[in-house]
Amino acid sequence: MQEPHDDIARVRRCALRWVVLLAAVMGAARANAQGSALFADGSDGYACYRIPAIVRTPAGALLAFAEARRNSCADFGDVRIVMRRSKDGGKTWSAVEMVAENGSLQAGNPAPVVDTRDHRYPKGRVFLVYCTGDASEAAVMRGEGSRRIWFRTSSDEGSTWSQPVEITASVKLPGWHHYATGPGHALQLMHGRYAGRIVVASNHSENDPQPAGHSYSAHDFYSDDHGATWKLGATLAWPGSNESTAAETTDGTVVMNSRDQSGASRARIIAISKDGGARWDSVFVAKDLIDPVCEGSMIDYQYRKEHVLLFTNPGNERERRDLTISVSRDGGRTWPKHSLVDAGPAAYSDLVAMKGDRLGIVWERGNNGGIFFTVMPIAPLFH
């Protein structure tokens, strides 16, 4: 019979191995993050790249999107949406291609999603949902300009795109001023009675600007017929909810994860829907999911037999830094597990599930040269 101290020693050795493995994985992720930018500021005729988004097609191609800002990093101006494609898991990428524009004005907030449930497109069809604007956000919030909502589609992994289709009248109420889709990938539901539905997490402002960002509210919109028609989902009963990301749990529940524009909570706002995003059954602050008032990205991920929600954001209450992956095992209600990816400046990000138990992240390294792509194994996040 083994002595108790032998068991304790064995447990300690096992724990130490996991610590070493996790450190090595996160170190590799940080090394990867310090590599060349996927969208490098100052390249291809654009002063600045912001607002990343990424999806993976059924054949495994990665499509990465970003706002390409012609003259500066300002939110409003000559802004276009560009894309790069990888067919080898992010090792190499195609040249930068422009996929949406608004003349010399603004096209942004890319929210791509791959529709895999339309029998007309057995290889899947990519939707790129986005917004255009003819004035700054501050001006639009005062009613001095407009925001319009569009989508384009591609049935050949982004090689060619349909003409833009405007859906503003279907998804924006007359009293709303500012409007933003995502940013970051949109969602197609895969479980339950609403399987096939495309859900786009969004936000808007209503009436005149209010203190503490309370004129903003998050909402969603959706299509049950592969983009032929669109319906507006409910607005969150939480003034100040803003940029949002959504994921689905295995029982068909839609979880929306929103930025608190007021900054009061310094955390994320979670909303739960049991009817595919048409209504929100509960809304609460995830106090264990801290946030410096920034965008974040959330996906459902299956590792072996377990499904979890993964979320990336700057895991810091006050500063946009410390890119962090957080894990929820109870459908977004609690987030007890946090893993640091990079301790430097970090802002917007987007997640994609990759083959081989790996996770892909496109993210902004603050003022460090643009948008980067990082790949890391998923196993250490579960331990």
Buried (B, 14 or more C-beta within 10 A) or exposed (E): EEEEEEEEEEEEEEEEEEEEBBEEBBEBBBEBBEEEBBBBBEBEEBBBBBBBBBBBBEEEBBBBBBBBBEEEEBBBBBBBBBBBBBBEBBEEBBEBBEBBBBEEBBBBBBBBBBBBBBEEBEEBBBBBBBBBBBBBBEBBBBEEBBBBBBBBBBBEBBEEBBEBBEBBEEBBEEEBBBBBBBBBBBBBBBBBEBEBBBBBBBBBBBEEBBEEBBBBBBBBBBBBEBBEEBBBBBBBEBBBBBBBBBBBBEEBBBBBBBBBBBBEBBBBBBBBBBBBBBEBEEBEBBEBBBBBBBBBBBBBBEBEEEBBBBBBBBBBEEEBBBBBBBBBBEBBBBBEBBBEBBBEBBBBBBBBBBEEBBBBBBBBBBEBBBBBBBBBBBBBBBE
